[in-house]
Amino acid sequence: MVVVGQLSELAEPHSYDLCAMHAERFTAPRGWDVVHIHQEFVDSGPSPDDLDALARAVREAGRLALPEPSAPSAPMPTEPRRGHLRVVTSEA
């Protein structure tokens, strides 16, 4: 059995969200029953969590991107730096 109705407020296992067009056109495999529950949609408006998330996103997008301070450059050595690697010539 497949039940097609309003979106759930809570996450349910084995539940999937469909847009109105796909919910109306939904068909199930042969042998399955499809039950369409038509309820009147009541728009409750944005929740406080929705408004808070929107305000945070706008605030974050409005922040100026400040350049990161660059590290002071080291003085250039007058001699080549001697590290632990060196060139070894092959004698033929």
Gaussian input, Z-matrix of N, CA and C with variables (Angstrom, degrees):
# hf/3-21g

backbone

0 1
 N
 C     1     B1
 C     2     B2     1     A1
 N     3     B3     2     A2     1     D1
 C     4     B4     3     A3     2     D2
 C     5     B5     4     A4     3     D3
 N     6     B6     5     A5     4     D4
 C     7     B7     6     A6     5     D5
 C     8     B8     7     A7     6     D6
 N     9     B9     8     A8     7     D7
 C    10    B10     9     A9     8     D8
 C    11    B11    10    A10     9     D9
 N    12    B12    11    A11    10    D10
 C    13    B13    12    A12    11    D11
 C    14    B14    13    A13    12    D12
 N    15    B15    14    A14    13    D13
 C    16    B16    15    A15    14    D14
 C    17    B17    16    A16    15    D15
 N    18    B18    17    A17    16    D16
 C    19    B19    18    A18    17    D17
 C    20    B20    19    A19    18    D18
 N    21    B21    20    A20    19    D19
 C    22    B22    21    A21    20    D20
 C    23    B23    22    A22    21    D21
 N    24    B24    23    A23    22    D22
 C    25    B25    24    A24    23    D23
 C    26    B26    25    A25    24    D24
 N    27    B27    26    A26    25    D25
 C    28    B28    27    A27    26    D26
 C    29    B29    28    A28    27    D27
 N    30    B30    29    A29    28    D28
 C    31    B31    30    A30    29    D29
 C    32    B32    31    A31    30    D30
 N    33    B33    32    A32    31    D31
 C    34    B34    33    A33    32    D32
 C    35    B35    34    A34    33    D33
 N    36    B36    35    A35    34    D34
 C    37    B37    36    A36    35    D35
 C    38    B38    37    A37    36    D36
 N    39    B39    38    A38    37    D37
 C    40    B40    39    A39    38    D38
 C    41    B41    40    A40    39    D39
 N    42    B42    41    A41    40    D40
 C    43    B43    42    A42    41    D41
 C    44    B44    43    A43    42    D42
 N    45    B45    44    A44    43    D43
 C    46    B46    45    A45    44    D44
 C    47    B47    46    A46    45    D45
 N    48    B48    47    A47    46    D46
 C    49    B49    48    A48    47    D47
 C    50    B50    49    A49    48    D48
 N    51    B51    50    A50    49    D49
 C    52    B52    51    A51    50    D50
 C    53    B53    52    A52    51    D51
 N    54    B54    53    A53    52    D52
 C    55    B55    54    A54    53    D53
 C    56    B56    55    A55    54    D54
 N    57    B57    56    A56    55    D55
 C    58    B58    57    A57    56    D56
 C    59    B59    58    A58    57    D57
 N    60    B60    59    A59    58    D58
 C    61    B61    60    A60    59    D59
 C    62    B62    61    A61    60    D60
 N    63    B63    62    A62    61    D61
 C    64    B64    63    A63    62    D62
 C    65    B65    64    A64    63    D63
 N    66    B66    65    A65    64    D64
 C    67    B67    66    A66    65    D65
 C    68    B68    67    A67    66    D66
 N    69    B69    68    A68    67    D67
 C    70    B70    69    A69    68    D68
 C    71    B71    70    A70    69    D69
 N    72    B72    71    A71    70    D70
 C    73    B73    72    A72    71    D71
 C    74    B74    73    A73    72    D72
 N    75    B75    74    A74    73    D73
 C    76    B76    75    A75    74    D74
 C    77    B77    76    A76    75    D75
 N    78    B78    77    A77    76    D76
 C    79    B79    78    A78    77    D77
 C    80    B80    79    A79    78    D78
 N    81    B81    80    A80    79    D79
 C    82    B82    81    A81    80    D80
 C    83    B83    82    A82    81    D81
 N    84    B84    83    A83    82    D82
 C    85    B85    84    A84    83    D83
 C    86    B86    85    A85    84    D84
 N    87    B87    86    A86    85    D85
 C    88    B88    87    A87    86    D86
 C    89    B89    88    A88    87    D87
 N    90    B90    89    A89    88    D88
 C    91    B91    90    A90    89    D89
 C    92    B92    91    A91    90    D90
 N    93    B93    92    A92    91    D91
 C    94    B94    93    A93    92    D92
 C    95    B95    94    A94    93    D93
 N    96    B96    95    A95    94    D94
 C    97    B97    96    A96    95    D95
 C    98    B98    97    A97    96    D96
 N    99    B99    98    A98    97    D97
 C   100   B100    99    A99    98    D98
 C   101   B101   100   A100    99    D99
 N   102   B102   101   A101   100   D100
 C   103   B103   102   A102   101   D101
 C   104   B104   103   A103   102   D102
 N   105   B105   104   A104   103   D103
 C   106   B106   105   A105   104   D104
 C   107   B107   106   A106   105   D105
 N   108   B108   107   A107   106   D106
 C   109   B109   108   A108   107   D107
 C   110   B110   109   A109   108   D108
 N   111   B111   110   A110   109   D109
 C   112   B112   111   A111   110   D110
 C   113   B113   112   A112   111   D111
 N   114   B114   113   A113   112   D112
 C   115   B115   114   A114   113   D113
 C   116   B116   115   A115   114   D114
 N   117   B117   116   A116   115   D115
 C   118   B118   117   A117   116   D116
 C   119   B119   118   A118   117   D117
 N   120   B120   119   A119   118   D118
 C   121   B121   120   A120   119   D119
 C   122   B122   121   A121   120   D120
 N   123   B123   122   A122   121   D121
 C   124   B124   123   A123   122   D122
 C   125   B125   124   A124   123   D123
 N   126   B126   125   A125   124   D124
 C   127   B127   126   A126   125   D125
 C   128   B128   127   A127   126   D126
 N   129   B129   128   A128   127   D127
 C   130   B130   129   A129   128   D128
 C   131   B131   130   A130   129   D129
 N   132   B132   131   A131   130   D130
 C   133   B133   132   A132   131   D131
 C   134   B134   133   A133   132   D132
 N   135   B135   134   A134   133   D133
 C   136   B136   135   A135   134   D134
 C   137   B137   136   A136   135   D135
 N   138   B138   137   A137   136   D136
 C   139   B139   138   A138   137   D137
 C   140   B140   139   A139   138   D138
 N   141   B141   140   A140   139   D139
 C   142   B142   141   A141   140   D140
 C   143   B143   142   A142   141   D141
 N   144   B144   143   A143   142   D142
 C   145   B145   144   A144   143   D143
 C   146   B146   145   A145   144   D144
 N   147   B147   146   A146   145   D145
 C   148   B148   147   A147   146   D146
 C   149   B149   148   A148   147   D147
 N   150   B150   149   A149   148   D148
 C   151   B151   150   A150   149   D149
 C   152   B152   151   A151   150   D150
 N   153   B153   152   A152   151   D151
 C   154   B154   153   A153   152   D152
 C   155   B155   154   A154   153   D153
 N   156   B156   155   A155   154   D154
 C   157   B157   156   A156   155   D155
 C   158   B158   157   A157   156   D156
 N   159   B159   158   A158   157   D157
 C   160   B160   159   A159   158   D158
 C   161   B161   160   A160   159   D159
 N   162   B162   161   A161   160   D160
 C   163   B163   162   A162   161   D161
 C   164   B164   163   A163   162   D162
 N   165   B165   164   A164   163   D163
 C   166   B166   165   A165   164   D164
 C   167   B167   166   A166   165   D165
 N   168   B168   167   A167   166   D166
 C   169   B169   168   A168   167   D167
 C   170   B170   169   A169   168   D168
 N   171   B171   170   A170   169   D169
 C   172   B172   171   A171   170   D170
 C   173   B173   172   A172   171   D171
 N   174   B174   173   A173   172   D172
 C   175   B175   174   A174   173   D173
 C   176   B176   175   A175   174   D174
 N   177   B177   176   A176   175   D175
 C   178   B178   177   A177   176   D176
 C   179   B179   178   A178   177   D177
 N   180   B180   179   A179   178   D178
 C   181   B181   180   A180   179   D179
 C   182   B182   181   A181   180   D180
 N   183   B183   182   A182   181   D181
 C   184   B184   183   A183   182   D182
 C   185   B185   184   A184   183   D183
 N   186   B186   185   A185   184   D184
 C   187   B187   186   A186   185   D185
 C   188   B188   187   A187   186   D186
 N   189   B189   188   A188   187   D187
 C   190   B190   189   A189   188   D188
 C   191   B191   190   A190   189   D189
 N   192   B192   191   A191   190   D190
 C   193   B193   192   A192   191   D191
 C   194   B194   193   A193   192   D192
 N   195   B195   194   A194   193   D193
 C   196   B196   195   A195   194   D194
 C   197   B197   196   A196   195   D195
 N   198   B198   197   A197   196   D196
 C   199   B199   198   A198   197   D197
 C   200   B200   199   A199   198   D198
 N   201   B201   200   A200   199   D199
 C   202   B202   201   A201   200   D200
 C   203   B203   202   A202   201   D201
 N   204   B204   203   A203   202   D202
 C   205   B205   204   A204   203   D203
 C   206   B206   205   A205   204   D204
 N   207   B207   206   A206   205   D205
 C   208   B208   207   A207   206   D206
 C   209   B209   208   A208   207   D207
 N   210   B210   209   A209   208   D208
 C   211   B211   210   A210   209   D209
 C   212   B212   211   A211   210   D210
 N   213   B213   212   A212   211   D211
 C   214   B214   213   A213   212   D212
 C   215   B215   214   A214   213   D213
 N   216   B216   215   A215   214   D214
 C   217   B217   216   A216   215   D215
 C   218   B218   217   A217   216   D216
 N   219   B219   218   A218   217   D217
 C   220   B220   219   A219   218   D218
 C   221   B221   220   A220   219   D219
 N   222   B222   221   A221   220   D220
 C   223   B223   222   A222   221   D221
 C   224   B224   223   A223   222   D222
 N   225   B225   224   A224   223   D223
 C   226   B226   225   A225   224   D224
 C   227   B227   226   A226   225   D225
 N   228   B228   227   A227   226   D226
 C   229   B229   228   A228   227   D227
 C   230   B230   229   A229   228   D228
 N   231   B231   230   A230   229   D229
 C   232   B232   231   A231   230   D230
 C   233   B233   232   A232   231   D231
 N   234   B234   233   A233   232   D232
 C   235   B235   234   A234   233   D233
 C   236   B236   235   A235   234   D234
 N   237   B237   236   A236   235   D235
 C   238   B238   237   A237   236   D236
 C   239   B239   238   A238   237   D237
 N   240   B240   239   A239   238   D238
 C   241   B241   240   A240   239   D239
 C   242   B242   241   A241   240   D240
 N   243   B243   242   A242   241   D241
 C   244   B244   243   A243   242   D242
 C   245   B245   244   A244   243   D243
 N   246   B246   245   A245   244   D244
 C   247   B247   246   A246   245   D245
 C   248   B248   247   A247   246   D246
 N   249   B249   248   A248   247   D247
 C   250   B250   249   A249   248   D248
 C   251   B251   250   A250   249   D249
 N   252   B252   251   A251   250   D250
 C   253   B253   252   A252   251   D251
 C   254   B254   253   A253   252   D252
 N   255   B255   254   A254   253   D253
 C   256   B256   255   A255   254   D254
 C   257   B257   256   A256   255   D255
 N   258   B258   257   A257   256   D256
 C   259   B259   258   A258   257   D257
 C   260   B260   259   A259   258   D258
 N   261   B261   260   A260   259   D259
 C   262   B262   261   A261   260   D260
 C   263   B263   262   A262   261   D261
 N   264   B264   263   A263   262   D262
 C   265   B265   264   A264   263   D263
 C   266   B266   265   A265   264   D264
 N   267   B267   266   A266   265   D265
 C   268   B268   267   A267   266   D266
 C   269   B269   268   A268   267   D267
 N   270   B270   269   A269   268   D268
 C   271   B271   270   A270   269   D269
 C   272   B272   271   A271   270   D270
 N   273   B273   272   A272   271   D271
 C   274   B274   273   A273   272   D272
 C   275   B275   274   A274   273   D273

   B1=1.4448
   B2=1.5266
   B3=1.3163
   B4=1.4595
   B5=1.5171
   B6=1.3284
   B7=1.4597
   B8=1.5155
   B9=1.3308
   B10=1.4640
   B11=1.5194
   B12=1.3381
   B13=1.4645
   B14=1.5069
   B15=1.3265
   B16=1.4595
   B17=1.5158
   B18=1.3224
   B19=1.4507
   B20=1.5221
   B21=1.3068
   B22=1.4507
   B23=1.5179
   B24=1.3086
   B25=1.4617
   B26=1.5180
   B27=1.3194
   B28=1.4557
   B29=1.5233
   B30=1.3094
   B31=1.4617
   B32=1.5202
   B33=1.3034
   B34=1.4567
   B35=1.5223
   B36=1.3363
   B37=1.4612
   B38=1.5227
   B39=1.2917
   B40=1.4679
   B41=1.5216
   B42=1.3184
   B43=1.4620
   B44=1.5192
   B45=1.3081
   B46=1.4600
   B47=1.5199
   B48=1.3219
   B49=1.4613
   B50=1.5203
   B51=1.3294
   B52=1.4551
   B53=1.5204
   B54=1.3318
   B55=1.4594
   B56=1.5331
   B57=1.3209
   B58=1.4652
   B59=1.5245
   B60=1.3300
   B61=1.4553
   B62=1.5335
   B63=1.3399
   B64=1.4529
   B65=1.5347
   B66=1.3129
   B67=1.4614
   B68=1.5316
   B69=1.3367
   B70=1.4653
   B71=1.5285
   B72=1.3302
   B73=1.4637
   B74=1.5301
   B75=1.3116
   B76=1.4607
   B77=1.5283
   B78=1.3198
   B79=1.4638
   B80=1.5246
   B81=1.3124
   B82=1.4609
   B83=1.5236
   B84=1.3044
   B85=1.4619
   B86=1.5365
   B87=1.3186
   B88=1.4574
   B89=1.5193
   B90=1.3185
   B91=1.4510
   B92=1.5182
   B93=1.3342
   B94=1.4622
   B95=1.5181
   B96=1.3278
   B97=1.4591
   B98=1.5171
   B99=1.3362
   B100=1.4647
   B101=1.5166
   B102=1.3183
   B103=1.4604
   B104=1.5170
   B105=1.3369
   B106=1.4597
   B107=1.5248
   B108=1.3201
   B109=1.4615
   B110=1.5216
   B111=1.3129
   B112=1.4670
   B113=1.5192
   B114=1.3077
   B115=1.4564
   B116=1.5117
   B117=1.2879
   B118=1.4567
   B119=1.5238
   B120=1.3112
   B121=1.4572
   B122=1.5211
   B123=1.3188
   B124=1.4633
   B125=1.5164
   B126=1.3348
   B127=1.4586
   B128=1.5195
   B129=1.3310
   B130=1.4649
   B131=1.5219
   B132=1.3264
   B133=1.4615
   B134=1.5099
   B135=1.3187
   B136=1.4611
   B137=1.5288
   B138=1.3148
   B139=1.4612
   B140=1.5205
   B141=1.3265
   B142=1.4716
   B143=1.5299
   B144=1.3317
   B145=1.4631
   B146=1.5254
   B147=1.3409
   B148=1.4634
   B149=1.5216
   B150=1.3172
   B151=1.4639
   B152=1.5238
   B153=1.3329
   B154=1.4592
   B155=1.5262
   B156=1.3246
   B157=1.4617
   B158=1.5245
   B159=1.3177
   B160=1.4643
   B161=1.5221
   B162=1.3408
   B163=1.4689
   B164=1.5226
   B165=1.3289
   B166=1.4698
   B167=1.5267
   B168=1.3293
   B169=1.4610
   B170=1.5251
   B171=1.3285
   B172=1.4669
   B173=1.5170
   B174=1.3257
   B175=1.4546
   B176=1.5294
   B177=1.3291
   B178=1.4612
   B179=1.5297
   B180=1.3182
   B181=1.4640
   B182=1.5234
   B183=1.3213
   B184=1.4539
   B185=1.5057
   B186=1.3053
   B187=1.4679
   B188=1.5197
   B189=1.3211
   B190=1.4542
   B191=1.5178
   B192=1.2894
   B193=1.4531
   B194=1.5208
   B195=1.3248
   B196=1.4542
   B197=1.5248
   B198=1.3283
   B199=1.4615
   B200=1.5208
   B201=1.3187
   B202=1.4521
   B203=1.5157
   B204=1.3319
   B205=1.4713
   B206=1.5215
   B207=1.3144
   B208=1.4642
   B209=1.5237
   B210=1.3058
   B211=1.4639
   B212=1.5262
   B213=1.3391
   B214=1.4742
   B215=1.5228
   B216=1.3095
   B217=1.4648
   B218=1.5294
   B219=1.3111
   B220=1.4647
   B221=1.5248
   B222=1.3250
   B223=1.4727
   B224=1.5195
   B225=1.3139
   B226=1.4576
   B227=1.5294
   B228=1.3369
   B229=1.4662
   B230=1.5306
   B231=1.3161
   B232=1.4647
   B233=1.5201
   B234=1.3136
   B235=1.4538
   B236=1.5198
   B237=1.3281
   B238=1.4585
   B239=1.5276
   B240=1.2758
   B241=1.4648
   B242=1.5225
   B243=1.2941
   B244=1.4558
   B245=1.5221
   B246=1.2968
   B247=1.4501
   B248=1.5101
   B249=1.2707
   B250=1.4565
   B251=1.5315
   B252=1.3240
   B253=1.4554
   B254=1.5246
   B255=1.3032
   B256=1.4586
   B257=1.5117
   B258=1.3114
   B259=1.4567
   B260=1.5238
   B261=1.3196
   B262=1.4578
   B263=1.5208
   B264=1.3291
   B265=1.4550
   B266=1.5149
   B267=1.2992
   B268=1.4722
   B269=1.5133
   B270=1.2771
   B271=1.4481
   B272=1.5169
   B273=1.3168
   B274=1.4606
   B275=1.4826
   A1=108.58
   A2=115.52
   A3=122.62
   A4=107.54
   A5=116.33
   A6=121.23
   A7=107.82
   A8=116.34
   A9=121.95
   A10=106.66
   A11=115.35
   A12=119.83
   A13=110.84
   A14=115.23
   A15=121.16
   A16=110.92
   A17=116.28
   A18=120.97
   A19=109.66
   A20=115.62
   A21=121.04
   A22=109.47
   A23=116.02
   A24=119.74
   A25=111.08
   A26=117.10
   A27=122.05
   A28=109.67
   A29=115.61
   A30=120.05
   A31=108.52
   A32=115.72
   A33=121.66
   A34=108.52
   A35=117.72
   A36=118.12
   A37=110.17
   A38=117.05
   A39=124.38
   A40=112.44
   A41=117.14
   A42=121.66
   A43=107.88
   A44=115.87
   A45=120.74
   A46=108.97
   A47=115.98
   A48=121.61
   A49=109.33
   A50=116.25
   A51=122.24
   A52=108.81
   A53=116.50
   A54=119.39
   A55=107.76
   A56=116.87
   A57=121.20
   A58=111.79
   A59=117.78
   A60=120.98
   A61=110.81
   A62=117.33
   A63=120.33
   A64=111.72
   A65=117.99
   A66=120.33
   A67=110.40
   A68=117.31
   A69=120.78
   A70=111.45
   A71=117.56
   A72=121.89
   A73=113.12
   A74=116.81
   A75=120.99
   A76=111.51
   A77=116.54
   A78=122.28
   A79=107.71
   A80=116.14
   A81=121.40
   A82=109.08
   A83=117.00
   A84=119.55
   A85=111.87
   A86=115.58
   A87=121.15
   A88=110.51
   A89=115.57
   A90=120.78
   A91=113.66
   A92=117.48
   A93=120.78
   A94=108.46
   A95=116.65
   A96=122.27
   A97=108.58
   A98=116.67
   A99=121.93
   A100=107.83
   A101=116.14
   A102=122.04
   A103=107.14
   A104=117.28
   A105=122.48
   A106=108.11
   A107=116.64
   A108=121.46
   A109=106.66
   A110=116.26
   A111=120.71
   A112=108.01
   A113=115.02
   A114=121.46
   A115=108.00
   A116=115.28
   A117=119.07
   A118=108.74
   A119=115.68
   A120=120.83
   A121=109.74
   A122=115.20
   A123=121.30
   A124=107.16
   A125=115.89
   A126=120.41
   A127=108.62
   A128=115.49
   A129=119.61
   A130=111.76
   A131=117.07
   A132=120.13
   A133=111.01
   A134=116.61
   A135=119.15
   A136=111.41
   A137=115.33
   A138=120.02
   A139=108.66
   A140=117.58
   A141=119.29
   A142=112.06
   A143=117.55
   A144=120.15
   A145=111.17
   A146=117.09
   A147=120.72
   A148=110.62
   A149=116.27
   A150=120.46
   A151=111.03
   A152=116.75
   A153=120.28
   A154=110.81
   A155=117.24
   A156=120.75
   A157=110.82
   A158=117.20
   A159=120.83
   A160=110.92
   A161=117.20
   A162=120.72
   A163=110.78
   A164=117.02
   A165=119.96
   A166=111.19
   A167=117.59
   A168=121.06
   A169=110.97
   A170=116.85
   A171=120.94
   A172=109.68
   A173=116.84
   A174=120.94
   A175=110.56
   A176=116.77
   A177=121.14
   A178=110.74
   A179=117.80
   A180=121.11
   A181=111.40
   A182=117.55
   A183=121.05
   A184=114.56
   A185=117.06
   A186=119.46
   A187=110.06
   A188=115.36
   A189=120.44
   A190=109.38
   A191=116.21
   A192=120.34
   A193=108.19
   A194=116.25
   A195=120.79
   A196=108.99
   A197=116.70
   A198=118.08
   A199=110.07
   A200=115.65
   A201=120.03
   A202=109.02
   A203=116.47
   A204=117.91
   A205=109.49
   A206=114.91
   A207=118.98
   A208=109.53
   A209=115.65
   A210=120.96
   A211=108.50
   A212=116.55
   A213=117.58
   A214=109.46
   A215=114.87
   A216=118.89
   A217=109.73
   A218=115.74
   A219=121.31
   A220=108.85
   A221=117.50
   A222=118.75
   A223=109.83
   A224=115.79
   A225=121.51
   A226=108.97
   A227=117.25
   A228=118.86
   A229=110.49
   A230=115.57
   A231=119.69
   A232=110.14
   A233=118.58
   A234=122.41
   A235=108.30
   A236=116.64
   A237=118.22
   A238=109.89
   A239=115.34
   A240=120.54
   A241=109.43
   A242=115.59
   A243=120.45
   A244=108.08
   A245=114.77
   A246=119.49
   A247=110.90
   A248=116.96
   A249=121.28
   A250=112.03
   A251=118.48
   A252=122.08
   A253=109.66
   A254=115.38
   A255=118.89
   A256=109.30
   A257=116.56
   A258=122.39
   A259=107.80
   A260=116.70
   A261=121.93
   A262=106.53
   A263=116.97
   A264=120.36
   A265=109.66
   A266=113.53
   A267=117.63
   A268=108.82
   A269=116.61
   A270=120.62
   A271=108.09
   A272=115.34
   A273=119.31
   A274=113.88
   D1=139.77
   D2=176.02
   D3=-122.18
   D4=130.14
   D5=177.80
   D6=-111.87
   D7=123.79
   D8=178.78
   D9=-112.54
   D10=117.37
   D11=-178.42
   D12=-150.37
   D13=-159.19
   D14=-179.66
   D15=-65.45
   D16=156.39
   D17=177.41
   D18=-64.06
   D19=143.58
   D20=179.15
   D21=-83.08
   D22=148.30
   D23=176.81
   D24=-78.97
   D25=-23.32
   D26=-179.14
   D27=-111.35
   D28=152.44
   D29=176.85
   D30=-72.57
   D31=124.81
   D32=179.89
   D33=-116.58
   D34=138.93
   D35=176.39
   D36=-67.42
   D37=144.55
   D38=179.72
   D39=64.16
   D40=27.22
   D41=175.99
   D42=-114.50
   D43=143.61
   D44=-178.54
   D45=-134.69
   D46=144.76
   D47=179.17
   D48=-91.33
   D49=133.40
   D50=176.97
   D51=-124.67
   D52=146.74
   D53=172.91
   D54=-72.40
   D55=167.98
   D56=-176.04
   D57=-59.67
   D58=-41.98
   D59=-178.18
   D60=-62.69
   D61=-46.20
   D62=-178.87
   D63=-72.62
   D64=-30.92
   D65=177.05
   D66=-65.53
   D67=-38.30
   D68=179.46
   D69=-71.14
   D70=-33.49
   D71=-176.30
   D72=-91.99
   D73=0.52
   D74=-173.62
   D75=-61.56
   D76=133.78
   D77=173.14
   D78=-127.40
   D79=151.72
   D80=-179.48
   D81=-110.77
   D82=165.09
   D83=177.34
   D84=-60.52
   D85=159.11
   D86=178.93
   D87=-55.56
   D88=136.32
   D89=178.87
   D90=92.18
   D91=-11.51
   D92=179.03
   D93=-91.69
   D94=149.55
   D95=173.76
   D96=-97.79
   D97=137.98
   D98=176.58
   D99=-113.26
   D100=124.35
   D101=178.16
   D102=-114.05
   D103=118.48
   D104=176.39
   D105=-98.05
   D106=120.23
   D107=176.52
   D108=-102.65
   D109=110.71
   D110=179.55
   D111=-97.63
   D112=113.17
   D113=177.69
   D114=-119.80
   D115=151.86
   D116=177.96
   D117=-75.66
   D118=129.60
   D119=-178.65
   D120=-78.06
   D121=129.56
   D122=177.39
   D123=-116.27
   D124=114.24
   D125=179.73
   D126=-80.52
   D127=113.30
   D128=-178.54
   D129=-86.01
   D130=-3.44
   D131=-179.99
   D132=80.11
   D133=177.41
   D134=-178.47
   D135=-70.37
   D136=144.21
   D137=177.56
   D138=-85.44
   D139=166.51
   D140=176.06
   D141=-58.60
   D142=-33.37
   D143=177.59
   D144=-66.23
   D145=-38.71
   D146=178.17
   D147=-63.58
   D148=-44.10
   D149=-179.14
   D150=-66.72
   D151=-38.62
   D152=178.23
   D153=-64.86
   D154=-43.48
   D155=178.96
   D156=-63.32
   D157=-40.16
   D158=178.27
   D159=-64.54
   D160=-44.12
   D161=179.59
   D162=-62.44
   D163=-41.10
   D164=178.95
   D165=-64.98
   D166=-39.93
   D167=-179.76
   D168=-65.77
   D169=-41.37
   D170=179.12
   D171=-66.57
   D172=-42.50
   D173=179.74
   D174=-62.00
   D175=-43.52
   D176=-179.71
   D177=-65.62
   D178=-40.41
   D179=-179.38
   D180=-69.48
   D181=-26.63
   D182=-178.38
   D183=-84.35
   D184=-9.72
   D185=-179.84
   D186=-69.64
   D187=141.51
   D188=176.90
   D189=-77.81
   D190=138.00
   D191=176.28
   D192=-81.65
   D193=107.31
   D194=-179.71
   D195=-86.24
   D196=137.08
   D197=178.53
   D198=-66.56
   D199=142.60
   D200=178.64
   D201=-73.89
   D202=139.88
   D203=179.87
   D204=-65.79
   D205=136.31
   D206=-179.23
   D207=-85.47
   D208=148.67
   D209=179.00
   D210=-72.42
   D211=144.15
   D212=178.68
   D213=-63.19
   D214=138.89
   D215=-177.30
   D216=-78.00
   D217=143.29
   D218=179.53
   D219=-78.16
   D220=146.41
   D221=179.02
   D222=-65.36
   D223=144.54
   D224=-179.83
   D225=-72.15
   D226=130.48
   D227=179.21
   D228=-72.03
   D229=149.48
   D230=179.26
   D231=-82.30
   D232=-26.03
   D233=177.90
   D234=-108.26
   D235=154.78
   D236=174.50
   D237=-62.00
   D238=142.51
   D239=-178.89
   D240=-73.24
   D241=135.43
   D242=178.90
   D243=-103.37
   D244=110.02
   D245=179.44
   D246=-102.15
   D247=-162.56
   D248=-178.72
   D249=-85.94
   D250=-4.55
   D251=178.12
   D252=-104.46
   D253=146.58
   D254=176.83
   D255=-148.74
   D256=161.86
   D257=-179.28
   D258=-88.18
   D259=129.41
   D260=178.08
   D261=-112.71
   D262=122.70
   D263=178.84
   D264=-86.74
   D265=144.69
   D266=179.00
   D267=-93.33
   D268=135.29
   D269=178.93
   D270=-101.31
   D271=119.71
   D272=-177.54
   D273=-92.25

